[in-house]
Amino acid sequence: MTTSAAKPRARIGISTGVACLLLTLLSWSTVPLFLRHLSDHVDFWTNNGWRYGASAIFWMPVIGWTIWRKRLPTGIWIAALIPTIANIFGQVAFTAAFHEMNPGLVTFGLRTQLIWVAIGAYMLVPSERPIILSRRYLFGAFILLAGLFPILLGGDDSLGGFNFKGTTLSILSALGYGMYGLSVRRWMGKYHPVLAFAVICQMTAVGLIALMLVFGRDHGAYVPQLPADILLYLALSAFIGIAIGHILYYISIARIGIVITSGVLQLQPFLVSVASFFFFGETFWWWQWVAGFIAIGGAYLMLTANGSGAKQIAMAASEGSD
C-alpha cells in the first residue's frame, strides 16, 4: 500500500517540477526582451535600482518571518557578502549589455558562464578538479566555445555585425553570474536556498540602489513620471525575473534535479532569439543557428559529466541572469 500510494505522489512531484521548469524557462526568457525594450526609456543604473528594490520588498517577508521565529542563522549576512558583490557585478553588466546589443546575442554570450564556473571551481574546489579535467567535460567545453565564438563574432545582421562593447558586457555578466553561483555554493550552501536568496536579494538591492543614486539619470527620480506601459514592463521584469523566477527555479531543482533543470534552461537563447526577431528584428545567419545548437551540445556534455561535482557546477552555472 505504501509503495502504490507513493507512486502517484512521485508522479505529481515530477509533473509539478516539469511545470515549474517550463515556467522558469519562459519567465527567464522574457526578461531579456523586457530589458531590451526598457533600454530605450530607462538607463541601466536606474533599471537595476528600481527592479531589485521592488524584488527586495517582495522577498522581505521571508526575512521578517525568519527573524520573528528567531531562526535567522547567525553570520548569514556576512556569508552573503561575496555572493552579493558578484551578483551586483553580473547584474550591472547584464543590464548594460541590452543598451548595446539585441537580446539573442546577449543570452548566447551568457552561455560562457559555464566556462567561467569551471575555471572558478577548478581554482576554489579541489575535489571537483577530476570532473573538470575529464575528457567528456573538456570536450564539452571545447564544443561550447567552438559554437559560441561564431555567434558572437558574427554578430546580429540587423546591427551590422560584431559588437565589441555589447559582447564584452555579455561575457562580463557571465563572469559575474558564474562567480555569484560559485560563491553561493561555497558560502551559502548550508542555508536554505530560499532564505539564502532572500538575504542576497536585500543586500543586492541596497548596492544597486546606491549605484543608481550615484550614477543613474536624475538619480533614478524620473521613473514615476514614465508612461504607464513602461512602468508596467519595469514591474513585470522585476516580478517575473527576480521575484517569481527564482521560486520556480528552486522548485524545479527539488522536484526533478539540477542536471535536467540546467540542461533545459540552456534552451533560453533560442527562445529569446526567436522572440527577438519578431519584437526587435534581430536576425542571425543560418550558420549562427547551427553554431548555437553545437554550443548547446557542448553545454549538455559538461552538465552531464559523471559525479556530484558536475551537479554542483551545473547549479552554479544556472544562478542569476535576471
Residue frames relative to the residue before (quaternion, step in Angstrom):
aa qw qx qy qz dx dy dz
M 1.0000 0.0000 0.0000 0.0000 0.00 0.00 0.00
T 0.6560 0.5219 -0.3188 0.4423 3.57 0.93 -0.87
T 0.6704 0.5081 -0.2981 0.4512 3.54 0.97 -0.94
S 0.6828 0.4860 -0.2927 0.4603 3.58 0.90 -0.95
A 0.6504 0.5055 -0.3147 0.4716 3.58 1.08 -0.68
A 0.6430 0.5405 -0.3249 0.4346 3.55 1.11 -0.67
K 0.6032 0.5997 -0.3611 0.3822 3.60 1.09 -0.69
P 0.6627 0.4775 -0.3316 0.4720 3.65 0.84 -0.79
R 0.6376 0.5218 -0.3300 0.4608 3.58 1.02 -0.80
A 0.6414 0.5228 -0.3239 0.4587 3.58 1.02 -0.80
R 0.6552 0.5056 -0.3140 0.4654 3.56 1.00 -0.87
I 0.6326 0.5207 -0.3291 0.4694 3.58 1.02 -0.77
G 0.6421 0.5319 -0.3168 0.4522 3.56 1.01 -0.86
I 0.6665 0.4858 -0.2970 0.4812 3.58 0.96 -0.87
S 0.6403 0.5260 -0.3230 0.4572 3.58 0.96 -0.84
T 0.6393 0.5153 -0.3155 0.4756 3.56 1.01 -0.84
G 0.6536 0.5228 -0.3045 0.4548 3.56 0.98 -0.89
V 0.6550 0.5050 -0.3098 0.4690 3.58 0.95 -0.87
A 0.6490 0.5165 -0.3145 0.4616 3.57 0.95 -0.88
C 0.6750 0.4851 -0.2907 0.4738 3.58 0.92 -0.91
L 0.6249 0.5356 -0.3396 0.4553 3.59 1.06 -0.73
L 0.6697 0.4899 -0.3017 0.4696 3.58 0.89 -0.89
L 0.6498 0.4999 -0.3129 0.4795 3.58 1.05 -0.76
T 0.6087 0.5369 -0.3470 0.4699 3.60 1.10 -0.68
L 0.6539 0.5112 -0.3037 0.4679 3.56 0.91 -0.97
L 0.6724 0.4947 -0.2952 0.4647 3.57 0.93 -0.89
S 0.6860 0.4901 -0.2965 0.4487 3.58 0.85 -0.95
W 0.7103 0.4385 -0.2710 0.4794 3.59 0.88 -0.89
S 0.6169 0.5191 -0.3583 0.4707 3.60 1.23 -0.20
T 0.6430 0.5154 -0.3341 0.4574 3.60 1.15 -0.41
V 0.5675 0.6349 -0.3862 0.3547 3.60 1.08 -0.65
P 0.6564 0.4930 -0.3432 0.4563 3.68 0.81 -0.79
L 0.6338 0.5242 -0.3378 0.4577 3.60 1.04 -0.67
F 0.6300 0.5191 -0.3238 0.4783 3.57 1.02 -0.81
L 0.6883 0.4981 -0.2918 0.4393 3.57 0.84 -1.00
R 0.6317 0.5193 -0.3382 0.4657 3.59 1.01 -0.75
H 0.6701 0.4839 -0.3070 0.4718 3.60 0.91 -0.84
L 0.6801 0.4969 -0.2918 0.4532 3.58 0.94 -0.86
S 0.5578 0.6370 -0.3900 0.3619 3.60 1.15 -0.54
D 0.6378 0.5201 -0.3281 0.4638 3.61 1.19 -0.42
H 0.7650 0.3654 -0.1742 0.5009 3.59 1.23 -0.32
V 0.7948 0.2055 -0.0761 0.5660 3.60 1.09 -0.72
D 0.4095 -0.6935 0.5242 0.2767 3.60 -0.83 0.91
F 0.6221 -0.6149 0.3358 0.3495 3.56 -1.07 0.70
W 0.5817 0.5574 -0.3904 0.4455 3.63 1.09 -0.48
T 0.6836 0.4762 -0.2716 0.4819 3.55 0.95 -0.93
N 0.5995 0.5735 -0.3406 0.4423 3.55 1.04 -0.83
N 0.6983 0.4698 -0.2700 0.4677 3.56 0.81 -1.03
G 0.6625 0.5300 -0.3176 0.4235 3.57 0.88 -0.91
W 0.7143 0.4391 -0.2637 0.4769 3.57 0.84 -0.94
R 0.6663 0.5113 -0.3214 0.4374 3.60 0.89 -0.85
Y 0.7186 0.4201 -0.2621 0.4883 3.59 0.80 -0.93
G 0.5825 0.5636 -0.3778 0.4475 3.58 1.13 -0.52
A 0.6651 0.4880 -0.2949 0.4821 3.56 0.98 -0.88
S 0.6557 0.5125 -0.3121 0.4583 3.58 0.98 -0.81
A 0.6155 0.5468 -0.3441 0.4514 3.58 1.07 -0.71
I 0.6252 0.5226 -0.3346 0.4734 3.58 1.05 -0.75
F 0.6367 0.5372 -0.3236 0.4487 3.58 1.00 -0.83
W 0.7515 0.3985 -0.2069 0.4833 3.59 0.95 -0.92
M 0.4664 0.7167 -0.4272 0.2937 3.59 1.22 -0.27
P 0.6209 0.5492 -0.3708 0.4188 3.67 0.93 -0.66
V 0.5752 0.5723 -0.3852 0.4395 3.61 1.12 -0.54
I 0.6614 0.4870 -0.2944 0.4886 3.56 0.97 -0.90
G 0.6724 0.5140 -0.3021 0.4387 3.57 0.87 -0.96
W 0.6508 0.5152 -0.3092 0.4642 3.58 0.98 -0.87
T 0.6616 0.5055 -0.3034 0.4633 3.57 0.97 -0.86
I 0.6527 0.4973 -0.3111 0.4795 3.58 0.99 -0.82
W 0.6479 0.5298 -0.3235 0.4414 3.60 0.94 -0.89
R 0.7066 0.4233 -0.2501 0.5088 3.59 1.08 -0.74
K 0.3931 -0.7478 0.4432 0.2998 3.56 1.38 0.04
R 0.4981 0.6531 -0.4199 0.3861 3.55 1.00 0.88
L 0.4040 0.6959 -0.4982 0.3230 3.57 1.19 0.34
P 0.4158 -0.7436 0.4585 0.2530 3.62 -0.50 1.15
T 0.4980 -0.6386 0.5027 0.3024 3.53 -1.07 0.78
G 0.8150 0.2715 -0.1998 0.4712 3.56 -0.92 0.89
I 0.4537 0.7090 -0.4578 0.2861 3.62 1.21 -0.07
W 0.6326 0.5340 -0.3456 0.4417 3.60 1.05 -0.65
I 0.6436 0.4969 -0.3175 0.4879 3.58 1.04 -0.74
A 0.6459 0.5301 -0.3173 0.4486 3.58 0.98 -0.87
A 0.6910 0.4954 -0.2744 0.4492 3.58 1.09 -0.69
L 0.4581 0.7307 -0.4320 0.2639 3.61 1.23 -0.21
I 0.7100 0.4449 -0.2717 0.4734 3.60 0.75 -1.00
P 0.6398 0.4990 -0.3467 0.4706 3.66 0.88 -0.74
T 0.6356 0.5368 -0.3300 0.4461 3.59 1.03 -0.75
I 0.6499 0.5114 -0.3172 0.4642 3.58 0.93 -0.87
A 0.6601 0.4960 -0.3034 0.4757 3.57 0.95 -0.88
N 0.6479 0.5248 -0.3137 0.4543 3.58 1.00 -0.82
I 0.6404 0.5166 -0.3206 0.4694 3.58 0.97 -0.82
F 0.6424 0.5249 -0.3157 0.4605 3.57 0.94 -0.90
G 0.6906 0.4794 -0.2770 0.4653 3.57 0.84 -1.01
Q 0.6646 0.5232 -0.3046 0.4380 3.57 0.95 -0.89
V 0.6465 0.5153 -0.3236 0.4602 3.59 0.95 -0.84
A 0.6840 0.4756 -0.2897 0.4713 3.59 0.86 -0.95
F 0.6317 0.5544 -0.3231 0.4351 3.57 1.01 -0.87
T 0.7156 0.4397 -0.2620 0.4754 3.59 0.74 -1.01
A 0.6420 0.5294 -0.3280 0.4472 3.59 1.00 -0.77
A 0.5928 0.6002 -0.3652 0.3936 3.60 1.07 -0.70
F 0.6634 0.5220 -0.3133 0.4351 3.61 1.03 -0.70
H 0.5802 0.5401 -0.3809 0.4761 3.57 1.29 -0.06
E 0.7271 0.4132 -0.2188 0.5027 3.57 1.29 -0.25
M 0.8153 0.1469 -0.0213 0.5596 3.58 1.08 -0.75
N 0.5642 -0.5886 0.4610 0.3503 3.53 -1.30 0.38
P 0.7005 -0.5383 0.2811 0.3748 3.61 -1.15 0.62
G 0.6327 0.5612 -0.3518 0.4013 3.60 0.93 -0.82
L 0.6808 0.4825 -0.2879 0.4698 3.58 0.87 -0.94
V 0.6321 0.5333 -0.3410 0.4469 3.58 0.97 -0.81
T 0.7121 0.4565 -0.2764 0.4562 3.60 0.82 -0.93
F 0.6047 0.5138 -0.3665 0.4859 3.59 1.12 -0.48
G 0.6255 0.5369 -0.3345 0.4568 3.59 1.04 -0.74
L 0.6168 0.5632 -0.3380 0.4338 3.57 1.12 -0.66
R 0.5521 0.6157 -0.4050 0.3899 3.62 1.16 -0.40
T 0.5430 0.5981 -0.4165 0.4170 3.63 1.16 -0.29
Q 0.4233 0.7122 -0.4512 0.3317 3.57 1.29 -0.14
L 0.6176 0.5568 -0.3431 0.4368 3.60 1.02 -0.76
I 0.6486 0.5092 -0.3157 0.4694 3.58 1.03 -0.77
W 0.6665 0.4997 -0.3060 0.4610 3.57 0.89 -0.92
V 0.6425 0.5193 -0.3217 0.4627 3.56 1.00 -0.82
A 0.6430 0.5239 -0.3250 0.4544 3.58 0.96 -0.82
I 0.6527 0.5021 -0.3112 0.4744 3.58 0.98 -0.86
G 0.6765 0.4929 -0.2923 0.4625 3.57 0.91 -0.92
A 0.6544 0.5059 -0.3160 0.4647 3.58 0.97 -0.82
Y 0.6210 0.5394 -0.3407 0.4554 3.58 1.03 -0.74
M 0.7040 0.4673 -0.2631 0.4657 3.58 0.97 -0.85
L 0.7888 0.3785 -0.1679 0.4542 3.57 0.91 -0.95
V 0.7899 0.2540 -0.1129 0.5466 3.59 1.09 -0.67
P 0.2540 -0.8170 0.4976 0.1428 3.61 0.07 1.25
S 0.6247 0.5705 -0.3485 0.4035 3.60 1.03 -0.69
E 0.6908 0.4732 -0.2797 0.4697 3.59 1.19 -0.44
R 0.4508 0.7213 -0.4409 0.2866 3.59 1.24 -0.12
P 0.6225 0.5361 -0.3764 0.4283 3.67 0.92 -0.63
I 0.6294 0.5173 -0.3338 0.4742 3.60 1.06 -0.72
I 0.6885 0.4948 -0.2865 0.4461 3.57 0.83 -1.01
L 0.7214 0.4266 -0.2392 0.4902 3.59 1.07 -0.72
S 0.4512 0.6852 -0.4644 0.3334 3.59 1.22 0.03
R 0.6288 -0.5635 0.3771 0.3806 3.58 -1.15 0.60
R 0.6498 0.5301 -0.3232 0.4385 3.56 0.93 -0.90
Y 0.6809 0.4927 -0.2939 0.4552 3.58 0.88 -0.94
L 0.6859 0.4816 -0.2864 0.4642 3.59 0.87 -0.95
F 0.6343 0.5188 -0.3275 0.4703 3.57 1.03 -0.77
G 0.6416 0.5212 -0.3153 0.4662 3.57 1.03 -0.81
A 0.6472 0.5161 -0.3176 0.4625 3.58 0.99 -0.83
F 0.6359 0.5267 -0.3206 0.4641 3.57 1.03 -0.81
I 0.6700 0.4887 -0.2981 0.4726 3.59 0.91 -0.91
L 0.6142 0.5549 -0.3428 0.4443 3.58 1.02 -0.80
L 0.6986 0.4571 -0.2701 0.4796 3.57 0.83 -0.97
A 0.6315 0.5423 -0.3286 0.4463 3.57 1.02 -0.81
G 0.6870 0.4611 -0.2810 0.4863 3.57 1.11 -0.61
L 0.6877 0.5112 -0.2927 0.4245 3.57 0.98 -0.81
F 0.6332 0.5743 -0.3483 0.3846 3.59 0.93 -0.83
P 0.6604 0.4853 -0.3399 0.4612 3.68 0.84 -0.75
I 0.6319 0.5307 -0.3407 0.4506 3.59 1.04 -0.73
L 0.7328 0.4411 -0.2466 0.4556 3.56 0.74 -1.07
L 0.6915 0.4627 -0.2827 0.4773 3.59 0.97 -0.82
G 0.6403 0.5201 -0.3269 0.4611 3.57 1.14 -0.58
G 0.2873 -0.8046 0.4758 0.2091 3.53 1.20 -0.55
D 0.5943 -0.5273 0.4681 0.3869 3.49 -1.38 -0.24
D 0.4759 -0.7023 0.4492 0.2802 3.59 -0.61 1.13
S 0.6656 0.5123 -0.3117 0.4442 3.59 1.00 -0.79
L 0.6939 0.4378 -0.2742 0.5016 3.60 1.22 -0.38
G 0.5719 -0.6321 0.3679 0.3715 3.56 1.25 0.06
G 0.7600 -0.4015 0.2094 0.4661 3.58 1.07 0.60
F 0.8463 -0.2143 0.1555 0.4621 3.52 -1.32 -0.52
N 0.1265 -0.7730 0.6201 0.0443 3.54 -0.99 0.93
F 0.3167 -0.8000 0.4794 0.1729 3.56 -0.18 1.30
K 0.6979 0.4799 -0.2916 0.4445 3.59 0.77 -1.00
G 0.6798 0.4910 -0.2958 0.4574 3.56 0.88 -0.91
T 0.6501 0.5119 -0.3135 0.4659 3.58 0.97 -0.86
T 0.6431 0.5214 -0.3192 0.4613 3.57 0.98 -0.86
L 0.6646 0.5026 -0.3059 0.4606 3.60 0.93 -0.85
S 0.6566 0.5042 -0.3242 0.4578 3.60 0.96 -0.80
I 0.6604 0.4882 -0.3083 0.4801 3.59 1.02 -0.77
L 0.6366 0.5133 -0.3269 0.4737 3.60 1.05 -0.74
S 0.6307 0.5113 -0.3433 0.4722 3.59 1.03 -0.68
A 0.6170 0.5307 -0.3359 0.4742 3.58 1.09 -0.71
L 0.6252 0.5246 -0.3260 0.4772 3.57 1.06 -0.77
G 0.6754 0.4981 -0.2988 0.4544 3.59 0.86 -0.93
Y 0.6931 0.4629 -0.2783 0.4774 3.58 0.88 -0.91
G 0.6095 0.5450 -0.3540 0.4541 3.57 1.09 -0.62
M 0.6823 0.4636 -0.2799 0.4911 3.55 0.94 -0.90
Y 0.5894 0.5600 -0.3561 0.4606 3.57 1.16 -0.61
G 0.6780 0.4938 -0.2944 0.4581 3.57 0.85 -0.95
L 0.6623 0.5002 -0.3058 0.4665 3.57 0.96 -0.85
S 0.6860 0.4819 -0.2962 0.4577 3.58 0.90 -0.88
V 0.5872 0.5455 -0.3693 0.4703 3.58 1.13 -0.54
R 0.6588 0.4982 -0.3025 0.4756 3.58 0.95 -0.89
R 0.6974 0.4965 -0.2704 0.4404 3.57 0.98 -0.91
W 0.8330 0.2523 -0.0959 0.4830 3.59 0.74 -1.06
M 0.7611 0.3511 -0.2001 0.5074 3.60 1.16 -0.44
G 0.4055 0.7680 -0.4329 0.2415 3.57 1.27 -0.02
K 0.6711 0.5102 -0.3068 0.4418 3.61 1.09 -0.56
Y 0.6519 0.4912 -0.3172 0.4828 3.59 1.28 -0.16
H 0.6115 -0.5256 0.4252 0.4111 3.58 -1.22 0.43
P 0.5367 -0.6790 0.3870 0.3179 3.62 -0.77 0.98
V 0.6310 0.5253 -0.3484 0.4523 3.60 1.02 -0.68
L 0.6647 0.4787 -0.3004 0.4886 3.58 0.93 -0.86
A 0.6291 0.5463 -0.3317 0.4424 3.57 0.98 -0.85
F 0.6909 0.4537 -0.2943 0.4798 3.58 0.87 -0.89
A 0.6102 0.5582 -0.3594 0.4322 3.60 1.00 -0.74
V 0.6577 0.4959 -0.3010 0.4805 3.59 0.98 -0.86
I 0.6705 0.4931 -0.3008 0.4657 3.58 0.86 -0.96
C 0.6195 0.5532 -0.3368 0.4436 3.58 1.04 -0.78
Q 0.6484 0.5125 -0.3213 0.4622 3.60 0.93 -0.86
M 0.7036 0.4693 -0.2688 0.4609 3.56 0.85 -0.99
T 0.6298 0.5238 -0.3304 0.4687 3.57 1.04 -0.76
A 0.6331 0.5384 -0.3279 0.4492 3.56 0.99 -0.84
V 0.6326 0.5269 -0.3345 0.4586 3.60 0.96 -0.83
G 0.6813 0.4963 -0.2856 0.4561 3.57 0.91 -0.94
L 0.7023 0.4662 -0.2748 0.4626 3.58 0.87 -0.92
I 0.6220 0.5146 -0.3473 0.4772 3.60 1.08 -0.64
A 0.6251 0.5306 -0.3347 0.4644 3.59 1.03 -0.76
L 0.6546 0.4974 -0.3072 0.4794 3.59 0.97 -0.84
M 0.6266 0.5318 -0.3341 0.4615 3.59 1.03 -0.74
L 0.6688 0.5100 -0.3030 0.4482 3.58 0.92 -0.88
V 0.6931 0.4572 -0.2690 0.4881 3.58 1.15 -0.63
F 0.8350 0.2455 -0.0824 0.4855 3.59 0.72 -1.09
G 0.5663 0.6397 -0.3832 0.3512 3.61 1.15 -0.45
R 0.5832 -0.5707 0.4402 0.3748 3.57 -1.17 0.59
D 0.8304 -0.0244 -0.0532 0.5541 3.57 -0.73 1.12
H 0.5644 -0.6310 0.3561 0.3955 3.57 1.20 0.66
G 0.6634 -0.5311 0.2894 0.4406 3.57 1.19 0.57
A 0.4826 0.7140 -0.4123 0.2955 3.58 1.27 -0.07
Y 0.5983 0.6023 -0.3614 0.3855 3.63 1.20 -0.35
V 0.4777 0.7206 -0.4220 0.2729 3.60 1.19 -0.39
P 0.6640 0.5052 -0.3454 0.4296 3.69 0.78 -0.79
Q 0.6772 0.4864 -0.2973 0.4653 3.63 1.18 -0.45
L 0.4583 0.6858 -0.4495 0.3429 3.60 1.26 0.02
P 0.6361 -0.5188 0.3932 0.4143 3.62 -1.20 0.41
A 0.6461 -0.5669 0.3553 0.3674 3.56 -1.12 0.67
D 0.6591 0.5147 -0.3315 0.4368 3.60 0.95 -0.78
I 0.6354 0.5166 -0.3326 0.4678 3.60 1.05 -0.69
L 0.6303 0.5189 -0.3251 0.4773 3.57 1.02 -0.78
L 0.6333 0.5277 -0.3283 0.4611 3.59 1.03 -0.77
Y 0.6684 0.4928 -0.3044 0.4666 3.59 0.91 -0.90
L 0.6247 0.5361 -0.3325 0.4601 3.57 1.05 -0.77
A 0.6751 0.4859 -0.2859 0.4757 3.56 0.94 -0.91
L 0.6637 0.5103 -0.3121 0.4491 3.59 0.92 -0.88
S 0.6516 0.5169 -0.3284 0.4476 3.60 0.94 -0.81
A 0.6505 0.4965 -0.3140 0.4815 3.58 1.09 -0.70
F 0.6913 0.4899 -0.2797 0.4515 3.55 0.87 -0.98
I 0.7208 0.4428 -0.2546 0.4685 3.59 0.80 -1.01
G 0.7573 0.4337 -0.2300 0.4308 3.57 0.75 -1.02
I 0.7962 0.3057 -0.1451 0.5015 3.57 0.83 -0.97
A 0.7441 0.4387 -0.2462 0.4396 3.57 0.69 -1.07
I 0.7958 0.3067 -0.1467 0.5012 3.58 0.71 -1.10
G 0.6086 0.6078 -0.3545 0.3668 3.57 0.97 -0.85
H 0.6844 0.4895 -0.2961 0.4520 3.58 0.93 -0.83
I 0.6038 0.5424 -0.3614 0.4590 3.59 1.07 -0.65
L 0.6629 0.4978 -0.2958 0.4746 3.58 0.89 -0.95
Y 0.6320 0.5513 -0.3165 0.4433 3.56 1.04 -0.85
Y 0.6926 0.4723 -0.2834 0.4658 3.59 0.84 -0.94
I 0.6240 0.5209 -0.3421 0.4714 3.59 1.06 -0.70
S 0.6250 0.5464 -0.3313 0.4484 3.59 1.01 -0.82
I 0.6608 0.5029 -0.3062 0.4655 3.57 0.91 -0.92
A 0.6724 0.5108 -0.2981 0.4451 3.57 0.92 -0.94
R 0.7344 0.4475 -0.2352 0.4528 3.60 0.98 -0.82
I 0.8465 0.1364 -0.0371 0.5133 3.59 0.83 -0.92
G 0.6272 -0.5975 0.3260 0.3787 3.60 1.22 0.18
I 0.6067 -0.6090 0.3966 0.3220 3.52 -1.23 0.62
V 0.6452 0.5444 -0.3476 0.4082 3.62 0.94 -0.79
I 0.6771 0.4633 -0.2935 0.4906 3.59 0.88 -0.91
T 0.6389 0.5341 -0.3266 0.4470 3.57 0.93 -0.88
S 0.6897 0.4742 -0.2789 0.4708 3.58 0.82 -1.00
G 0.6434 0.5433 -0.3227 0.4322 3.57 0.99 -0.84
V 0.6828 0.4780 -0.2884 0.4714 3.57 0.87 -0.93
L 0.6492 0.5332 -0.3196 0.4383 3.59 1.01 -0.77
Q 0.5398 0.6115 -0.4058 0.4123 3.60 1.24 -0.26
L 0.5786 0.5906 -0.3701 0.4235 3.59 1.27 -0.26
Q 0.4156 0.7511 -0.4415 0.2611 3.59 1.27 -0.26
P 0.6708 0.5047 -0.3456 0.4195 3.69 0.74 -0.85
F 0.6459 0.5230 -0.3333 0.4452 3.60 1.02 -0.70
L 0.6562 0.4960 -0.3127 0.4750 3.58 0.94 -0.85
V 0.6585 0.5094 -0.3058 0.4619 3.56 0.95 -0.89
S 0.6686 0.5142 -0.3054 0.4420 3.59 0.92 -0.89
V 0.6434 0.5080 -0.3230 0.4730 3.58 0.99 -0.80
A 0.6736 0.4815 -0.2956 0.4765 3.59 0.89 -0.92
S 0.6449 0.5393 -0.3182 0.4382 3.57 1.01 -0.82
F 0.5777 0.5767 -0.3713 0.4426 3.59 1.14 -0.57
F 0.7140 0.4516 -0.2543 0.4708 3.58 0.91 -0.92
F 0.7445 0.4195 -0.2332 0.4641 3.59 0.97 -0.82
F 0.8314 0.1961 -0.0570 0.5168 3.58 0.94 -0.89
G 0.4954 -0.6889 0.4118 0.3323 3.58 1.27 0.05
E 0.3257 0.7543 -0.5078 0.2588 3.59 1.19 0.46
T 0.0124 -0.8161 0.5765 -0.0380 3.57 -0.77 1.04
F 0.1866 -0.7555 0.6206 0.0961 3.53 -1.13 0.79
W 0.5145 -0.5787 0.5257 0.3522 3.52 -1.31 0.41
W 0.6465 -0.5412 0.3641 0.3956 3.58 -1.19 0.54
W 0.6678 0.5082 -0.3124 0.4451 3.58 1.01 -0.78
Q 0.5833 0.5527 -0.3835 0.4551 3.59 1.20 -0.35
W 0.6190 0.5245 -0.3417 0.4743 3.59 1.08 -0.70
V 0.6323 0.5138 -0.3307 0.4764 3.60 0.98 -0.81
A 0.6561 0.5092 -0.3090 0.4635 3.57 0.94 -0.89
G 0.6158 0.5567 -0.3434 0.4393 3.58 1.07 -0.69
F 0.6674 0.4776 -0.3030 0.4844 3.59 0.94 -0.84
I 0.6076 0.5372 -0.3504 0.4685 3.59 1.09 -0.66
A 0.6529 0.5235 -0.3098 0.4513 3.57 0.94 -0.91
I 0.6637 0.4926 -0.3056 0.4727 3.58 0.95 -0.86
G 0.5985 0.5498 -0.3562 0.4611 3.58 1.11 -0.61
G 0.6483 0.5050 -0.3099 0.4781 3.56 1.03 -0.78
A 0.6294 0.5257 -0.3300 0.4675 3.56 1.01 -0.79
Y 0.6320 0.5359 -0.3322 0.4506 3.59 1.00 -0.81
L 0.6452 0.5130 -0.3252 0.4635 3.61 0.93 -0.82
M 0.6609 0.5024 -0.3106 0.4631 3.57 0.96 -0.81
L 0.6978 0.4918 -0.2754 0.4421 3.57 0.90 -0.94
T 0.7477 0.3882 -0.2102 0.4961 3.58 1.12 -0.61
A 0.3159 0.7255 -0.5390 0.2885 3.58 1.16 0.44
N 0.5649 -0.6409 0.4032 0.3280 3.58 -0.98 0.83
G 0.7107 0.4824 -0.3473 0.3763 3.53 -1.24 0.59
S 0.5935 -0.5878 0.4242 0.3498 3.53 -1.22 0.56
G 0.5599 0.6164 -0.3858 0.3972 3.56 1.18 -0.53
A 0.6391 0.5240 -0.3233 0.4609 3.57 1.01 -0.82
K 0.6321 0.5256 -0.3358 0.4598 3.59 1.04 -0.72
Q 0.6422 0.5101 -0.3269 0.4696 3.58 1.01 -0.77
I 0.6413 0.5111 -0.3182 0.4756 3.58 1.03 -0.81
A 0.6306 0.5301 -0.3273 0.4628 3.56 1.02 -0.83
M 0.6370 0.5277 -0.3237 0.4593 3.58 0.96 -0.85
A 0.6747 0.4957 -0.2947 0.4606 3.58 0.90 -0.96
A 0.6965 0.4845 -0.2741 0.4528 3.58 1.02 -0.80
S 0.6715 0.4883 -0.3051 0.4664 3.60 1.21 -0.18
E 0.5305 0.6364 -0.4145 0.3766 3.60 1.23 -0.14
G 0.8038 0.3705 -0.2288 0.4053 3.52 -1.27 0.43
S 0.6625 0.5334 -0.4005 0.3409 3.53 -1.36 -0.60
D 0.4787 0.6448 -0.4638 0.3742 3.55 0.67 1.13
